[in-house]
Amino acid sequence: PGGMYEVKELFLEDVLKCTGYTSKIMEKYKKELLTLEDHKNKLEEWCQQREVKISDTIGKEAVEADEQIDEGVDVDKDEDLQVVTTEKELDTSEMEPWLIKDLDRCIMDVWLKGSDEAFSQLFHLIHSENVSVDYKHSETGATALMVAAGRGNMDNVEKLLNLGANVKVMSSNDWTAKDWAKAFNRTEIVDLLEAH
């Protein structure tokens, strides 16, 4: 009689993987995952640049903050934390490209340089261009409240909270403004954000 061949059972996922099949939805999902990973990497880069600048100016205090970050700061991971976002916050496609660029530059300058001028410009854009106070940096997902909290700028944190900034919004590394403040030893701001 004829020869017997081994029969191998495969699941649909295996067949699709072997053939390299992808749909538009799968491609979109892969692209979103890559974008999210890029945002996390950019945010890590920001934090590392900030740590270097802190250590140059503050010294020992920065080394302790660096050690806490390296050890994995105890950031809040509320399982039932639900971040409510409005369409205005999510949909930047209706915003002018120059406005997105200016907002991103301001948030980056506030974080990396501690620029009060950048904060003034940021507040001006929020008021004059009707931009959400919870606008997220397009590459890192950081908001003005997060960078103000991480910088230890109590006055600007209070201004942002008075404008209605959401303390539960998360950046691309899943940190809230309170987590940013904890990571950089800003205890007064942590207390303020917990009370809010």
JOPE-V322528 format. One record per backbone hydrogen bond with DSSP energy under -0.5 kcal/mol. NH is the residue of the N-H (numbers start at 0). CO is the residue of the C=O. E is the energy in kcal/mol with one decimal. If there is no record, write none. Layout:
nh=NH co=CO e=E
nh=NH co=CO e=E
This chain:
nh=7 co=5 e=-0.5
nh=8 co=6 e=-0.5
nh=13 co=10 e=-0.6
nh=14 co=10 e=-2.0
nh=15 co=11 e=-2.8
nh=16 co=12 e=-2.1
nh=17 co=13 e=-2.6
nh=18 co=14 e=-2.2
nh=19 co=15 e=-1.0
nh=20 co=15 e=-1.6
nh=26 co=22 e=-2.5
nh=27 co=23 e=-2.5
nh=28 co=24 e=-2.4
nh=29 co=25 e=-2.5
nh=30 co=26 e=-2.5
nh=31 co=27 e=-2.4
nh=32 co=28 e=-2.3
nh=33 co=29 e=-2.3
nh=34 co=30 e=-2.4
nh=35 co=31 e=-2.5
nh=36 co=32 e=-2.2
nh=37 co=33 e=-2.4
nh=38 co=34 e=-2.4
nh=39 co=35 e=-2.3
nh=40 co=36 e=-2.3
nh=41 co=37 e=-2.5
nh=42 co=38 e=-2.3
nh=43 co=39 e=-2.3
nh=44 co=40 e=-2.2
nh=45 co=41 e=-2.2
nh=46 co=42 e=-2.5
nh=47 co=43 e=-2.4
nh=48 co=44 e=-2.5
nh=49 co=45 e=-2.7
nh=50 co=46 e=-2.4
nh=51 co=47 e=-2.0
nh=52 co=48 e=-2.0
nh=53 co=49 e=-2.5
nh=54 co=50 e=-2.5
nh=55 co=51 e=-1.7
nh=56 co=52 e=-1.3
nh=57 co=53 e=-3.6
nh=58 co=53 e=-0.9
nh=59 co=57 e=-0.6
nh=60 co=57 e=-0.5
nh=61 co=58 e=-0.7
nh=62 co=58 e=-1.6
nh=63 co=59 e=-2.0
nh=64 co=60 e=-1.7
nh=65 co=61 e=-2.9
nh=66 co=62 e=-2.4
nh=67 co=63 e=-2.1
nh=68 co=64 e=-2.3
nh=69 co=65 e=-2.9
nh=70 co=66 e=-2.4
nh=71 co=67 e=-0.7
nh=71 co=68 e=-0.8
nh=74 co=72 e=-2.2
nh=80 co=77 e=-1.3
nh=81 co=79 e=-0.6
nh=82 co=80 e=-0.6
nh=83 co=81 e=-0.7
nh=84 co=82 e=-0.6
nh=89 co=85 e=-1.8
nh=90 co=86 e=-3.0
nh=91 co=89 e=-1.2
nh=94 co=91 e=-1.2
nh=99 co=95 e=-2.0
nh=100 co=96 e=-2.4
nh=101 co=97 e=-2.3
nh=102 co=98 e=-2.7
nh=103 co=99 e=-2.6
nh=104 co=100 e=-2.3
nh=105 co=101 e=-2.6
nh=106 co=102 e=-2.5
nh=107 co=103 e=-2.4
nh=108 co=104 e=-2.9
nh=109 co=105 e=-2.5
nh=110 co=106 e=-2.0
nh=111 co=107 e=-3.1
nh=112 co=108 e=-2.0
nh=113 co=108 e=-0.9
nh=113 co=109 e=-0.8
nh=114 co=108 e=-1.3
nh=118 co=114 e=-1.4
nh=119 co=115 e=-2.4
nh=120 co=116 e=-2.4
nh=121 co=117 e=-2.4
nh=122 co=118 e=-2.6
nh=123 co=119 e=-2.2
nh=124 co=120 e=-2.5
nh=125 co=121 e=-2.3
nh=126 co=122 e=-2.2
nh=127 co=123 e=-3.4
nh=128 co=124 e=-2.0
nh=130 co=124 e=-0.7
nh=130 co=125 e=-0.7
nh=134 co=131 e=-1.6
nh=136 co=141 e=-2.8
nh=140 co=136 e=-2.2
nh=146 co=142 e=-2.1
nh=147 co=143 e=-2.3
nh=148 co=144 e=-2.4
nh=149 co=145 e=-2.7
nh=150 co=146 e=-1.9
nh=151 co=147 e=-0.9
nh=152 co=147 e=-2.5
nh=153 co=151 e=-1.3
nh=156 co=152 e=-2.1
nh=157 co=153 e=-2.6
nh=158 co=154 e=-2.2
nh=159 co=155 e=-2.6
nh=160 co=156 e=-2.4
nh=161 co=157 e=-2.3
nh=162 co=158 e=-1.5
nh=163 co=160 e=-1.2
nh=164 co=159 e=-2.4
nh=166 co=164 e=-0.6
nh=168 co=165 e=-1.0
nh=170 co=174 e=-2.4
nh=171 co=139 e=-2.1
nh=173 co=170 e=-2.1
nh=176 co=166 e=-0.5
nh=179 co=175 e=-1.9
nh=180 co=176 e=-2.2
nh=181 co=177 e=-2.5
nh=182 co=178 e=-2.5
nh=183 co=179 e=-1.2
nh=184 co=181 e=-1.6
nh=185 co=180 e=-2.9
nh=186 co=184 e=-0.9
nh=189 co=185 e=-2.1
nh=190 co=186 e=-2.4
nh=191 co=187 e=-2.1
nh=192 co=188 e=-2.8
nh=193 co=189 e=-2.4
nh=194 co=190 e=-1.9
nh=195 co=191 e=-1.1
